[in-house]
Amino acid sequence: MLTIGSRVQEARKKAGMTQEMLARLSGVPQARISALELNKNKKSSYLIQLSQALGVSPNWLETGVVGPEEKIDYTPMEKELLRLIKGLSEEDRAREISYIQKLVSARSNF
């Protein structure tokens, strides 16, 4: 039987992320992600943050079921960005994600 933790791990690996990267992107402590993936925690109050960072539905993380209205459609530019990021090493990926976060943060401060 698949659990929330196994679905988080599956989505994280499919996205090419480490737990540390997911923690940075989602704002969820890495220790919580680890505990969830190891099934030490059966539920999580962080499903929304994790689902947004992983690009999956919170309902899928919780239940494993995806409704037709929950399927995420990416634009061609988003797909290309994901393809390029997945082609980087973990270190390069983390650096570029951090850079993008700083750009977004700087723009939202205007």
N, CA, C and O atoms as a GROMACS GRO file, in nm:
protein
  440
    1MET      N    1   0.083  -0.119   0.000
    1MET     CA    2   0.000   0.000   0.000
    1MET      C    3   0.088   0.125   0.000
    1MET      O    4   0.178   0.139   0.083
    2LEU      N    5   0.061   0.215  -0.092
    2LEU     CA    6   0.139   0.338  -0.098
    2LEU      C    7   0.093   0.434   0.012
    2LEU      O    8  -0.025   0.441   0.046
    3THR      N    9   0.190   0.506   0.066
    3THR     CA   10   0.162   0.601   0.173
    3THR      C   11   0.190   0.742   0.124
    3THR      O   12   0.244   0.763   0.015
    4ILE      N   13   0.153   0.839   0.207
    4ILE     CA   14   0.186   0.978   0.175
    4ILE      C   15   0.337   0.991   0.155
    4ILE      O   16   0.383   1.054   0.060
    5GLY      N   17   0.413   0.930   0.246
    5GLY     CA   18   0.558   0.937   0.238
    5GLY      C   19   0.614   0.878   0.109
    5GLY      O   20   0.705   0.934   0.049
    6SER      N   21   0.557   0.764   0.067
    6SER     CA   22   0.607   0.703  -0.057
    6SER      C   23   0.571   0.788  -0.178
    6SER      O   24   0.646   0.792  -0.275
    7ARG      N   25   0.455   0.854  -0.174
    7ARG     CA   26   0.418   0.942  -0.286
    7ARG      C   27   0.504   1.068  -0.287
    7ARG      O   28   0.540   1.116  -0.395
    8VAL      N   29   0.536   1.122  -0.171
    8VAL     CA   30   0.627   1.238  -0.164
    8VAL      C   31   0.762   1.199  -0.223
    8VAL      O   32   0.818   1.272  -0.305
    9GLN      N   33   0.813   1.084  -0.181
    9GLN     CA   34   0.943   1.039  -0.231
    9GLN      C   35   0.938   1.015  -0.381
    9GLN      O   36   1.031   1.053  -0.453
   10GLU      N   37   0.832   0.952  -0.430
   10GLU     CA   38   0.818   0.926  -0.573
   10GLU      C   39   0.818   1.057  -0.653
   10GLU      O   40   0.889   1.070  -0.752
   11ALA      N   41   0.737   1.154  -0.608
   11ALA     CA   42   0.727   1.281  -0.679
   11ALA      C   43   0.859   1.358  -0.671
   11ALA      O   44   0.900   1.421  -0.768
   12ARG      N   45   0.925   1.351  -0.556
   12ARG     CA   46   1.053   1.422  -0.537
   12ARG      C   47   1.158   1.365  -0.632
   12ARG      O   48   1.230   1.440  -0.698
   13LYS      N   49   1.168   1.234  -0.637
   13LYS     CA   50   1.267   1.171  -0.725
   13LYS      C   51   1.235   1.196  -0.872
   13LYS      O   52   1.325   1.220  -0.952
   14LYS      N   53   1.107   1.192  -0.906
   14LYS     CA   54   1.066   1.219  -1.044
   14LYS      C   55   1.103   1.362  -1.084
   14LYS      O   56   1.138   1.389  -1.199
   15ALA      N   57   1.096   1.454  -0.987
   15ALA     CA   58   1.132   1.594  -1.012
   15ALA      C   59   1.283   1.615  -1.008
   15ALA      O   60   1.331   1.725  -1.039
   16GLY      N   61   1.358   1.512  -0.972
   16GLY     CA   62   1.504   1.523  -0.968
   16GLY      C   63   1.554   1.604  -0.850
   16GLY      O   64   1.656   1.671  -0.860
   17MET      N   65   1.482   1.599  -0.738
   17MET     CA   66   1.518   1.678  -0.621
   17MET      C   67   1.568   1.590  -0.508
   17MET      O   68   1.528   1.475  -0.494
   18THR      N   69   1.656   1.648  -0.429
   18THR     CA   70   1.695   1.586  -0.303
   18THR      C   71   1.596   1.634  -0.197
   18THR      O   72   1.518   1.725  -0.221
   19GLN      N   73   1.601   1.572  -0.080
   19GLN     CA   74   1.517   1.620   0.030
   19GLN      C   75   1.553   1.764   0.066
   19GLN      O   76   1.466   1.845   0.097
   20GLU      N   77   1.680   1.794   0.062
   20GLU     CA   78   1.727   1.929   0.094
   20GLU      C   79   1.669   2.032  -0.004
   20GLU      O   80   1.626   2.139   0.036
   21MET      N   81   1.670   1.997  -0.131
   21MET     CA   82   1.616   2.088  -0.231
   21MET      C   83   1.466   2.108  -0.211
   21MET      O   84   1.416   2.220  -0.219
   22LEU      N   85   1.395   1.998  -0.184
   22LEU     CA   86   1.251   2.008  -0.160
   22LEU      C   87   1.224   2.093  -0.036
   22LEU      O   88   1.129   2.170  -0.033
   23ALA      N   89   1.307   2.078   0.065
   23ALA     CA   90   1.290   2.158   0.187
   23ALA      C   91   1.305   2.307   0.156
   23ALA      O   92   1.227   2.389   0.203
   24ARG      N   93   1.406   2.341   0.076
   24ARG     CA   94   1.426   2.481   0.039
   24ARG      C   95   1.311   2.536  -0.043
   24ARG      O   96   1.265   2.647  -0.020
   25LEU      N   97   1.264   2.456  -0.139
   25LEU     CA   98   1.155   2.502  -0.226
   25LEU      C   99   1.023   2.513  -0.153
   25LEU      O  100   0.944   2.604  -0.180
   26SER      N  101   0.997   2.421  -0.062
   26SER     CA  102   0.866   2.415   0.004
   26SER      C  103   0.860   2.490   0.135
   26SER      O  104   0.752   2.529   0.181
   27GLY      N  105   0.976   2.512   0.197
   27GLY     CA  106   0.977   2.573   0.330
   27GLY      C  107   0.949   2.472   0.441
   27GLY      O  108   0.936   2.509   0.558
   28VAL      N  109   0.941   2.344   0.405
   28VAL     CA  110   0.917   2.238   0.503
   28VAL      C  111   1.052   2.187   0.551
   28VAL      O  112   1.139   2.157   0.469
   29PRO      N  113   1.072   2.177   0.682
   29PRO     CA  114   1.201   2.128   0.732
   29PRO      C  115   1.237   1.992   0.673
   29PRO      O  116   1.151   1.905   0.659
   30GLN      N  117   1.364   1.975   0.638
   30GLN     CA  118   1.410   1.850   0.579
   30GLN      C  119   1.385   1.733   0.671
   30GLN      O  120   1.356   1.623   0.624
   31ALA      N  121   1.394   1.753   0.801
   31ALA     CA  122   1.369   1.645   0.897
   31ALA      C  123   1.224   1.596   0.886
   31ALA      O  124   1.198   1.477   0.901
   32ARG      N  125   1.132   1.687   0.861
   32ARG     CA  126   0.990   1.649   0.844
   32ARG      C  127   0.972   1.568   0.716
   32ARG      O  128   0.899   1.469   0.715
   33ILE      N  129   1.039   1.611   0.609
   33ILE     CA  130   1.030   1.539   0.482
   33ILE      C  131   1.086   1.398   0.499
   33ILE      O  132   1.025   1.301   0.453
   34SER      N  133   1.200   1.388   0.565
   34SER     CA  134   1.262   1.258   0.588
   34SER      C  135   1.170   1.167   0.670
   34SER      O  136   1.149   1.051   0.634
   35ALA      N  137   1.115   1.220   0.779
   35ALA     CA  138   1.025   1.141   0.863
   35ALA      C  139   0.902   1.096   0.786
   35ALA      O  140   0.854   0.984   0.803
   36LEU      N  141   0.851   1.182   0.700
   36LEU     CA  142   0.735   1.148   0.618
   36LEU      C  143   0.769   1.036   0.520
   36LEU      O  144   0.694   0.940   0.506
   37GLU      N  145   0.883   1.050   0.452
   37GLU     CA  146   0.924   0.949   0.354
   37GLU      C  147   0.957   0.814   0.420
   37GLU      O  148   0.940   0.709   0.358
   38LEU      N  149   1.002   0.818   0.544
   38LEU     CA  150   1.031   0.694   0.617
   38LEU      C  151   0.907   0.639   0.688
   38LEU      O  152   0.915   0.542   0.763
   39ASN      N  153   0.794   0.703   0.662
   39ASN     CA  154   0.665   0.664   0.721
   39ASN      C  155   0.663   0.671   0.873
   39ASN      O  156   0.588   0.599   0.939
   40LYS      N  157   0.747   0.758   0.928
   40LYS     CA  158   0.743   0.782   1.073
   40LYS      C  159   0.622   0.870   1.106
   40LYS      O  160   0.566   0.862   1.216
   41ASN      N  161   0.582   0.952   1.010
   41ASN     CA  162   0.461   1.033   1.023
   41ASN      C  163   0.362   0.985   0.918
   41ASN      O  164   0.397   0.975   0.800
   42LYS      N  165   0.242   0.956   0.958
   42LYS     CA  166   0.141   0.905   0.864
   42LYS      C  167   0.061   1.018   0.801
   42LYS      O  168  -0.003   0.998   0.697
   43LYS      N  169   0.064   1.136   0.861
   43LYS     CA  170  -0.007   1.253   0.807
   43LYS      C  171   0.087   1.372   0.812
   43LYS      O  172   0.190   1.370   0.879
   44SER      N  173   0.049   1.476   0.739
   44SER     CA  174   0.132   1.595   0.738
   44SER      C  175   0.047   1.719   0.722
   44SER      O  176  -0.049   1.720   0.645
   45SER      N  177   0.082   1.822   0.794
   45SER     CA  178   0.013   1.951   0.779
   45SER      C  179   0.080   2.033   0.668
   45SER      O  180   0.042   2.148   0.644
   46TYR      N  181   0.180   1.975   0.602
   46TYR     CA  182   0.256   2.045   0.499
   46TYR      C  183   0.220   2.001   0.356
   46TYR      O  184   0.295   2.029   0.263
   47LEU      N  185   0.107   1.934   0.338
   47LEU     CA  186   0.074   1.880   0.206
   47LEU      C  187   0.064   1.988   0.099
   47LEU      O  188   0.107   1.966  -0.015
   48ILE      N  189   0.009   2.102   0.133
   48ILE     CA  190  -0.005   2.211   0.034
   48ILE      C  191   0.133   2.258  -0.012
   48ILE      O  192   0.158   2.269  -0.131
   49GLN      N  193   0.221   2.288   0.084
   49GLN     CA  194   0.355   2.335   0.050
   49GLN      C  195   0.433   2.231  -0.032
   49GLN      O  196   0.499   2.264  -0.130
   50LEU      N  197   0.424   2.106   0.010
   50LEU     CA  198   0.496   2.000  -0.061
   50LEU      C  199   0.440   1.981  -0.201
   50LEU      O  200   0.516   1.966  -0.297
   51SER      N  201   0.307   1.982  -0.213
   51SER     CA  202   0.247   1.961  -0.346
   51SER      C  203   0.283   2.073  -0.441
   51SER      O  204   0.308   2.049  -0.559
   52GLN      N  205   0.286   2.196  -0.392
   52GLN     CA  206   0.322   2.309  -0.478
   52GLN      C  207   0.467   2.297  -0.524
   52GLN      O  208   0.497   2.320  -0.641
   53ALA      N  209   0.556   2.262  -0.434
   53ALA     CA  210   0.698   2.249  -0.470
   53ALA      C  211   0.721   2.132  -0.565
   53ALA      O  212   0.811   2.137  -0.649
   54LEU      N  213   0.640   2.027  -0.551
   54LEU     CA  214   0.658   1.908  -0.634
   54LEU      C  215   0.578   1.912  -0.764
   54LEU      O  216   0.601   1.832  -0.854
   55GLY      N  217   0.484   2.006  -0.773
   55GLY     CA  218   0.402   2.015  -0.893
   55GLY      C  219   0.299   1.905  -0.903
   55GLY      O  220   0.264   1.861  -1.013
   56VAL      N  221   0.250   1.859  -0.788
   56VAL     CA  222   0.145   1.757  -0.785
   56VAL      C  223   0.029   1.808  -0.700
   56VAL      O  224   0.042   1.910  -0.631
   57SER      N  225  -0.081   1.739  -0.705
   57SER     CA  226  -0.197   1.782  -0.627
   57SER      C  227  -0.185   1.734  -0.482
   57SER      O  228  -0.136   1.624  -0.457
   58PRO      N  229  -0.230   1.818  -0.387
   58PRO     CA  230  -0.227   1.775  -0.248
   58PRO      C  231  -0.316   1.652  -0.227
   58PRO      O  232  -0.287   1.567  -0.142
   59ASN      N  233  -0.425   1.643  -0.304
   59ASN     CA  234  -0.513   1.527  -0.295
   59ASN      C  235  -0.438   1.400  -0.335
   59ASN      O  236  -0.453   1.296  -0.271
   60TRP      N  237  -0.357   1.409  -0.440
   60TRP     CA  238  -0.279   1.292  -0.481
   60TRP      C  239  -0.180   1.252  -0.373
   60TRP      O  240  -0.164   1.133  -0.344
   61LEU      N  241  -0.112   1.351  -0.311
   61LEU     CA  242  -0.018   1.317  -0.204
   61LEU      C  243  -0.089   1.245  -0.091
   61LEU      O  244  -0.036   1.150  -0.035
   62GLU      N  245  -0.209   1.291  -0.058
   62GLU     CA  246  -0.281   1.233   0.055
   62GLU      C  247  -0.345   1.098   0.023
   62GLU      O  248  -0.341   1.006   0.104
   63THR      N  249  -0.406   1.088  -0.096
   63THR     CA  250  -0.486   0.969  -0.127
   63THR      C  251  -0.432   0.883  -0.240
   63THR      O  252  -0.466   0.765  -0.250
   64GLY      N  253  -0.348   0.938  -0.326
   64GLY     CA  254  -0.300   0.866  -0.442
   64GLY      C  255  -0.394   0.876  -0.561
   64GLY      O  256  -0.369   0.816  -0.666
   65VAL      N  257  -0.503   0.952  -0.545
   65VAL     CA  258  -0.602   0.965  -0.651
   65VAL      C  259  -0.591   1.104  -0.713
   65VAL      O  260  -0.583   1.205  -0.642
   66VAL      N  261  -0.591   1.109  -0.846
   66VAL     CA  262  -0.587   1.236  -0.917
   66VAL      C  263  -0.716   1.249  -0.997
   66VAL      O  264  -0.747   1.164  -1.081
   67GLY      N  265  -0.789   1.355  -0.971
   67GLY     CA  266  -0.908   1.382  -1.049
   67GLY      C  267  -0.870   1.453  -1.177
   67GLY      O  268  -0.763   1.513  -1.185
   68PRO      N  269  -0.955   1.447  -1.279
   68PRO     CA  270  -0.922   1.510  -1.408
   68PRO      C  271  -0.898   1.660  -1.394
   68PRO      O  272  -0.818   1.717  -1.469
   69GLU      N  273  -0.965   1.724  -1.300
   69GLU     CA  274  -0.946   1.868  -1.284
   69GLU      C  275  -0.817   1.902  -1.211
   69GLU      O  276  -0.779   2.019  -1.205
   70GLU      N  277  -0.750   1.802  -1.156
   70GLU     CA  278  -0.629   1.827  -1.079
   70GLU      C  279  -0.501   1.808  -1.159
   70GLU      O  280  -0.393   1.837  -1.108
   71LYS      N  281  -0.512   1.760  -1.280
   71LYS     CA  282  -0.393   1.738  -1.361
   71LYS      C  283  -0.327   1.872  -1.391
   71LYS      O  284  -0.394   1.968  -1.430
   72ILE      N  285  -0.197   1.878  -1.374
   72ILE     CA  286  -0.124   2.002  -1.395
   72ILE      C  287  -0.076   2.008  -1.540
   72ILE      O  288  -0.010   1.916  -1.588
   73ASP      N  289  -0.112   2.115  -1.607
   73ASP     CA  290  -0.066   2.136  -1.744
   73ASP      C  291   0.039   2.246  -1.744
   73ASP      O  292   0.015   2.357  -1.696
   74TYR      N  293   0.155   2.215  -1.797
   74TYR     CA  294   0.263   2.312  -1.805
   74TYR      C  295   0.265   2.375  -1.943
   74TYR      O  296   0.233   2.311  -2.043
   75THR      N  297   0.304   2.502  -1.946
   75THR     CA  298   0.323   2.569  -2.074
   75THR      C  299   0.450   2.513  -2.138
   75THR      O  300   0.531   2.452  -2.068
   76PRO      N  301   0.470   2.533  -2.267
   76PRO     CA  302   0.593   2.486  -2.330
   76PRO      C  303   0.718   2.545  -2.264
   76PRO      O  304   0.820   2.476  -2.251
   77MET      N  305   0.712   2.670  -2.222
   77MET     CA  306   0.827   2.732  -2.157
   77MET      C  307   0.855   2.666  -2.021
   77MET      O  308   0.971   2.643  -1.986
   78GLU      N  309   0.749   2.636  -1.945
   78GLU     CA  310   0.768   2.569  -1.816
   78GLU      C  311   0.827   2.429  -1.836
   78GLU      O  312   0.914   2.386  -1.760
   79LYS      N  313   0.779   2.359  -1.937
   79LYS     CA  314   0.832   2.226  -1.967
   79LYS      C  315   0.980   2.233  -2.002
   79LYS      O  316   1.059   2.149  -1.959
   80GLU      N  317   1.017   2.333  -2.081
   80GLU     CA  318   1.158   2.348  -2.120
   80GLU      C  319   1.243   2.382  -1.998
   80GLU      O  320   1.353   2.330  -1.982
   81LEU      N  321   1.193   2.470  -1.913
   81LEU     CA  322   1.266   2.506  -1.791
   81LEU      C  323   1.287   2.382  -1.703
   81LEU      O  324   1.397   2.360  -1.653
   82LEU      N  325   1.183   2.302  -1.686
   82LEU     CA  326   1.197   2.180  -1.608
   82LEU      C  327   1.298   2.084  -1.671
   82LEU      O  328   1.379   2.023  -1.601
   83ARG      N  329   1.292   2.070  -1.803
   83ARG     CA  330   1.385   1.981  -1.873
   83ARG      C  331   1.530   2.026  -1.850
   83ARG      O  332   1.618   1.945  -1.823
   84LEU      N  333   1.552   2.157  -1.862
   84LEU     CA  334   1.687   2.209  -1.844
   84LEU      C  335   1.735   2.191  -1.700
   84LEU      O  336   1.850   2.152  -1.677
   85ILE      N  337   1.650   2.220  -1.605
   85ILE     CA  338   1.688   2.208  -1.464
   85ILE      C  339   1.719   2.063  -1.430
   85ILE      O  340   1.814   2.036  -1.356
   86LYS      N  341   1.640   1.970  -1.482
   86LYS     CA  342   1.664   1.828  -1.454
   86LYS      C  343   1.797   1.782  -1.512
   86LYS      O  344   1.854   1.684  -1.463
   87GLY      N  345   1.847   1.850  -1.614
   87GLY     CA  346   1.974   1.813  -1.675
   87GLY      C  347   2.095   1.860  -1.598
   87GLY      O  348   2.208   1.823  -1.632
   88LEU      N  349   2.075   1.941  -1.496
   88LEU     CA  350   2.186   1.993  -1.417
   88LEU      C  351   2.223   1.897  -1.305
   88LEU      O  352   2.144   1.811  -1.267
   89SER      N  353   2.343   1.913  -1.253
   89SER     CA  354   2.383   1.836  -1.135
   89SER      C  355   2.302   1.887  -1.016
   89SER      O  356   2.244   1.995  -1.022
   90GLU      N  357   2.299   1.810  -0.908
   90GLU     CA  358   2.225   1.853  -0.789
   90GLU      C  359   2.276   1.987  -0.738
   90GLU      O  360   2.197   2.074  -0.700
   91GLU      N  361   2.406   2.004  -0.738
   91GLU     CA  362   2.466   2.128  -0.690
   91GLU      C  363   2.425   2.246  -0.778
   91GLU      O  364   2.386   2.352  -0.728
   92ASP      N  365   2.434   2.228  -0.909
   92ASP     CA  366   2.396   2.334  -1.002
   92ASP      C  367   2.247   2.365  -0.992
   92ASP      O  368   2.205   2.480  -0.997
   93ARG      N  369   2.168   2.259  -0.979
   93ARG     CA  370   2.022   2.276  -0.967
   93ARG      C  371   1.989   2.359  -0.844
   93ARG      O  372   1.908   2.452  -0.851
   94ALA      N  373   2.049   2.326  -0.731
   94ALA     CA  374   2.024   2.399  -0.607
   94ALA      C  375   2.064   2.546  -0.621
   94ALA      O  376   1.993   2.635  -0.575
   95ARG      N  377   2.178   2.570  -0.685
   95ARG     CA  378   2.226   2.707  -0.705
   95ARG      C  379   2.128   2.786  -0.792
   95ARG      O  380   2.094   2.900  -0.760
   96GLU      N  381   2.083   2.726  -0.901
   96GLU     CA  382   1.992   2.796  -0.994
   96GLU      C  383   1.855   2.820  -0.932
   96GLU      O  384   1.795   2.925  -0.954
   97ILE      N  385   1.807   2.725  -0.855
   97ILE     CA  386   1.678   2.744  -0.787
   97ILE      C  387   1.690   2.856  -0.686
   97ILE      O  388   1.599   2.938  -0.673
   98SER      N  389   1.800   2.861  -0.614
   98SER     CA  390   1.823   2.969  -0.519
   98SER      C  391   1.827   3.104  -0.590
   98SER      O  392   1.772   3.203  -0.541
   99TYR      N  393   1.893   3.108  -0.705
   99TYR     CA  394   1.901   3.231  -0.784
   99TYR      C  395   1.762   3.278  -0.828
   99TYR      O  396   1.729   3.396  -0.818
  100ILE      N  397   1.681   3.185  -0.877
  100ILE     CA  398   1.546   3.218  -0.922
  100ILE      C  399   1.462   3.268  -0.804
  100ILE      O  400   1.386   3.363  -0.818
  101GLN      N  401   1.477   3.205  -0.688
  101GLN     CA  402   1.404   3.250  -0.569
  101GLN      C  403   1.442   3.393  -0.532
  101GLN      O  404   1.355   3.472  -0.494
  102LYS      N  405   1.571   3.426  -0.543
  102LYS     CA  406   1.616   3.563  -0.514
  102LYS      C  407   1.557   3.662  -0.614
  102LYS      O  408   1.517   3.772  -0.576
  103LEU      N  409   1.552   3.624  -0.741
  103LEU     CA  410   1.492   3.711  -0.844
  103LEU      C  411   1.346   3.739  -0.813
  103LEU      O  412   1.301   3.853  -0.817
  104VAL      N  413   1.273   3.634  -0.782
  104VAL     CA  414   1.130   3.649  -0.752
  104VAL      C  415   1.111   3.735  -0.628
  104VAL      O  416   1.024   3.823  -0.624
  105SER      N  417   1.191   3.709  -0.526
  105SER     CA  418   1.181   3.785  -0.402
  105SER      C  419   1.210   3.933  -0.427
  105SER      O  420   1.139   4.020  -0.376
  106ALA      N  421   1.314   3.961  -0.505
  106ALA     CA  422   1.352   4.100  -0.533
  106ALA      C  423   1.239   4.171  -0.608
  106ALA      O  424   1.211   4.288  -0.581
  107ARG      N  425   1.175   4.103  -0.702
  107ARG     CA  426   1.067   4.164  -0.780
  107ARG      C  427   0.943   4.187  -0.695
  107ARG      O  428   0.870   4.284  -0.718
  108SER      N  429   0.916   4.100  -0.598
  108SER     CA  430   0.797   4.116  -0.516
  108SER      C  431   0.815   4.227  -0.412
  108SER      O  432   0.718   4.269  -0.349
  109ASN      N  433   0.938   4.275  -0.393
  109ASN     CA  434   0.963   4.383  -0.297
  109ASN      C  435   0.943   4.521  -0.356
  109ASN      O  436   0.954   4.621  -0.285
  110PHE      N  437   0.911   4.528  -0.487
  110PHE     CA  438   0.891   4.658  -0.550
  110PHE      C  439   0.755   4.713  -0.524
  110PHE      O  440   0.723   4.822  -0.571
   0.00000   0.00000   0.00000
